[in-house]
Amino acid sequence: MAKILGAIASSHTPTIGFAIDTGKQDDPAWQPIFAAYEPVKQWLKDKRPDVLLYIFNDHVTSFFFDHYSPFSLGMGATHPVADEGAGARDLPALRGDPALAQHIGTALMAEEFDMSFFQDKALDHGCFSPLSIMWPHEPDWPGRLVPLQVGVLQFPIPTAARCFKLGQALRRAIESYPEDTTVAIVATGGLSHQVHGERAGFNNTEWDLQFLELFEKDPEALTRMTHADYARLGGWESAEVIMWLIMRGAMPARVRKLHQSYYLPSMTGIATAIYESEVEEAPYQHAAEYLEFCRHQLAGAEALSGTHPFTHQRSVKAYRLNKFLHSLIYPEQRARFRADEEAAFSAAELSEEERRLVRNRDWLGLIHYGVIFFVLEKLGAVVGISNPHIYAAFRGETLEEFQKSRNAAVLYSVAGKDAVGKLGWDGDSNAP
């Protein structure tokens, strides 16, 4: 079973990354930042976790307000560095842990946390700024990372109490993971700061230190505070510190603090801390029952012949191909595909198997590979093949045979105005 080794708390101000990249290690104004992370670096070196479960918020870089989720878990195999306006930092991409992320996602959804999930998104300074000072990264990072992005910029946001409860569920999820994996939980954000409006530059060191004390010894007191309370005491943007409560909820009620630092150089109170369980804990006693609980909703689905649920596992496996087919919603991509399919395949870096499946219009093979139907119907619309043609192919039937099983023998598609009068479904050479 997986084991939680302990937890790290860290601010995630871009100040940290800037200090590293500009060689400020010996500058008196910056040196306290580097000193604060030395114990964190040593703890990670000694513990050597396989995975960091990393809690952060994006700063309107990869997560914009066209779709903004409270809790979003990264399932991808890699997590690159985001460009926040002047080029990405010179850091290697992180390796993800899709299997662990899928398990955690399934568990949290079973516990009725309405998660969203992401792949193929670059991570900004909320992740990489503190990570690059606490974890060595030349030539590569020493372990894997599962990112949990929390939407704390567009209100309303999750309550402090909800974050704490998510952490408690996160602990059950991690400790029920059947692989022998060691995990450290890292929470980032805060402390006191405000970066907008006439109150910009607000800090409250007294509150920062009180928060650190309560966080260690009485975290439930922090769950009773409102967002307005956090803003009044620490500045509006300091409300992001509720993310720390996810980590605290995932730790036992009684923890041992191994390290704590605090420094206020300019705009943000920068803190670091390390926590471990106060007592050696036995392995999770209810892992088998919890796994059954997590799998309950899909139990029996495997017996549905000819049915292929689109799970996280299939989504990760076929992400590149699903993304390629989804891109056909854009007119310019459709034009490229129609003009030269092979060039479009190459630009998308599809594997030879993926190219063959699309090239041959192997509708059932695409489903078996992990493609979701709703991008297949987009491909059908582009190449002039109706939905009923695709359904017939799934069943190994001719269109005529399939239509006999319907109440009305109609043809239809998601094709729009560009395809009007051009489909030629009755006898099209592309039809199955």
Residue, then its C-alpha position, 0 to 999 in steps of 0.5 A: m500500500a502507499k504510505i504518506l511520509g509527511a508534509i511540506a508547507s511553502s509559500h509560492t511567490p514568484t520571488i523564489g524562482f526569480a532569486i534562483d534564476t538570477g543567482k541571488q543566493d549570497d545577496p543579504a536580502w535574498q539569502p534568508i529565502f535560500a536558508a529557509y529551504e535548506p531543511v526542506k531540501q534535506w528532508l526530501k533528500d532523506k525521505r526520497p518520496d516516490v511522488l509529491l502530491y502537490i497542491f497549488n493554484d494557477h495564476v491565470t496562466s493555464f487555467f482561465f475563466d472560460h472554465y474555472s474549477p474549484f478542484s482540478l487533478g492532473m492525470g498526465a504523464t508529463h507537466p511542462v513549465a508554463d510561459e507566464g509572459a516572458g518565456a518559460r523558466d529553464l526547468p525540465a518538465l515534471r513526470g506525472d503519475p497517471a495511475l496514482a492520479q486516476h486512483i485518487g480521482t476515482a476515490l475523491m469522486a466516490e466521496e462526492f467531491d466534484m473534481s475536474f481533471f486535466q492533461d496537457k497543461a503547463l504549470d506556472h510559478g504556483c508549482f515551479s517557484p518553490l519546487s525548484i528550490m526544494w527539489p533538485h532538478e539537474p538533469d531531471w527531477p528525482g521523482r514524480l508529481v501529481p498536481l492538484q490545482v485549486g481555483v481560489l482566484q474567482f469567487p466564490i471559492p471552496t470554503a476552508a472547511r471543504c478544503f480540510k475535508l478534501g484533505q481527509a478524503l485525500r489521505r484515505a485515497i492515497e493510503s488505499y492505493p495498492e502499489d508500494t509508493t511513498v508520497a509526500i504532500v506539499a501545500t503552497g500559497g500565502l502567507s499574508h499579501q495583497v497584490h491589487g487595489e489601493r490595499a496592495g502591499f498589505n501584510n500582517t506578520e502577527w496574523d501569519l505567525q498565529f496562522l502557523e500556530l493554529f495550523e499545527k495545533d488547532p487546524e479546525a479553528l481555521t476551518r471556521m473562518t470565512h474568506a472575508d476573515y482571511a482577507r481582513l487578516g492577511g490581505w485579499e490574495s492570502a485567502e489562497v492559504i486555505m489550500w494548506l488545509i487540504m494538506r493538514g486534513a491529510m495529516p493526523a490530528r497530532v503532528r510533529k513540526l520538524h521545521q518552520s521559517y518565516y520571512l517578509p522581504s517585500m510583498t508576501g510573507i514567505a513561510t516553510a514548514i515540515y510536518e510528520s505524524e507524531v506517532e508511527e502509524a499502522p497501515y490503513q486498516h480498511a484499504a480493501e473495503y475502501l477500494e470496493f467503495c471506490r469501485h462500486q459505481l462501475a461494478g458490473a459494467e465489465a459484464l456489458s458486452g460491447t461496452h467500453p466506458f471512457t475512463h481516466q485510464r483510456s483518456v490518458k492512453a488515447y489523449r493524443l489521438n482524442k486531441f487530434l480528432h477534437s481539433l477538427i472542430y477548427p476550420e483551419q485544422r479541417a482544411r489541413f486534414r482534407a488537404d493532406e491527412e498524412a501531414a496532419f498526422s505528422a504534425a500531431e505526432l500520432s503513432e503509426e497505430e493511431r494513423r492507421l486507425v484514422r486512415n482506415r476509418d476503423w471506427l470500432g478499432l478507434i473505440h477499442y483504442g480508447v477514442i471517445f465516440f463524440v470525437l469520432e462523430k466529428l471525424g465522420a462529419v469532416v469526411g462525409i460519413s453519417n452517424p448511422h454509418i458509424y453505428a453500423a460499423f460498430r456492430g459489423e453490419t451494413l447500413e441497410e442491416f443497421q437501419k432495419s433495427r431502427n424505427a426510422a431509416v434516417l441519416y444524420s450527423v453533427a456536420g454544420k453549414d460547411a457540409v450542407g449538400k456535400l455529404g453524399w452519404d448514399g454511395d460515398s466511397n468513404a462510407p463503410 
